[in-house]
Amino acid sequence: MDKSFDLIVFGATGFTGRLVAEYLNTTYGVGGSVRWAMAGRSATKLAEIRDALAIDKALPLLVADANDTGALAALVKQARVVLTTVGPYQLYGDALIRACADAGTDYVDLCGEPGWMAHMIPQLQDTARASGARIVFSCGFDSIPFDLGVVHAQHEAQQRLGAPLARVHGRVKVMKGTFSGGTIASMLATMAAIGRNRALIKTLGDPFALTPGFRGPRQPNDNIAAFDELANSWTGPFVMATINTKNVHRSHLLLGHPWGKDFIYSERMLTGDGASGEKRAKKMARASKLQTMLLAFAPTRALLRKFKLPKPGEGPTKEQREKGRYEVLFFGETADGKKLTTSVAGDRDPGYGSTCKMIAEAALCLVQDIDHKTTRGGVWTPGAAMGMTLVKRLEDRAGLTFRMI
């Protein structure tokens, strides 16, 4: 079926949605090689954003509310892929993702909410497979640099060592950036969900929560301070490992376990060697444990809402986004002890300046580079759906570098 648009940006009036629209306009323009549109619940606000970004008035504006199933069904039928930034997805994402799965429309989001993802995967898989829809979660900073970082490291290992890496340690070396109101809202929504259903704690702590039917070997405890012999550095907990680790293992499952069913993945932050590195790692571990305990406590969540935290629609300034950057190292080892190290780096604030480029290019990768014979309908990860094809596209267009060290 011929679709009116290659890409629809749903949630274009939100903070991240606006950044995506700005990026698409700057990079591809209007009426060029990419047929795209902005969508949201208010025509007036969409027009205001279009004008504020100096986007050509020829750009179509589409109106649909996240809870209006009829409007969403009509919306997604017009697009080859829908890109949504409307979160928390566990609160506002069900109707849109189901509409895409039903219609055979590809879908990408920024979801870092593993409880919702674990709930949706079995519900969507058969429908998406039948319709041909490629549903791809987590196409932003969580989890593209980590998911594709492992795919890239394994690719290099096969090329250089002739064998897969039996274990990979993802280690965040640099992360300069800030949180937005949308990120905080997702975190609070997840903790509120735990308050209603304590079983979610097990899901959040399970590295194989997104691999239904498969359980690999016991994985490292990444919530403590520990010395990493591969990195030769002390390490502390990394807040996004909860979602990234699950996506890495799901990619491995979807690819058919090419790295071995005993594959081990660990994700942490580097804190340095010696006594100072150990001290920083232990401090991070204590803070992580305290944060988890407090956020699961309802009065604490209520108290946080009284402070002047960023609200949804707010985020770092342009200057902050452009000054931000990140680098993640991947230390790998084969079953027979051969080692290599790779790096993934981004040139902007990870959560916003870089994320808006990553999700836009992931969506266009599905449209322009990955046909339905290569990746069929179903619920995917970026690493499994697009792999090294997306790595190259991100290097060419989105300011990311993937390299050997």
Protein Blocks (a to p, Z undefined) as FASTA:
>chain_A
ZZfbfbdcehklmmklmmmmmmmmmmnoghilbccddddfbfklmmmmmmmnopafklcc
ddddfklmklmmmmmmmpmbdcdfbdcfklmmmmmmmmmmmnopacddfbfbfklmmmmm
mmmmmmmmmnopacdehibfblmlmmmmmmmmmmmmmmmnopacfbdcdddfbdcddddf
klmmmmmmmmmmmmmmmklmmmmmmmklmmghiacdddddfkbccddfklopacdddfkl
mmmmmmmmmmmmmnopanopkbccdddddebeajklmmmmmmmmmmmmmmmmmmmpmklm
mmmmmpccddehiacdfklmmmgccddddddddfkopacddddddfbdfklmmmmmmmmm
mmmmmmmmmcfklpccddddfklmnmmmlmmmmmmmnopacddZZ
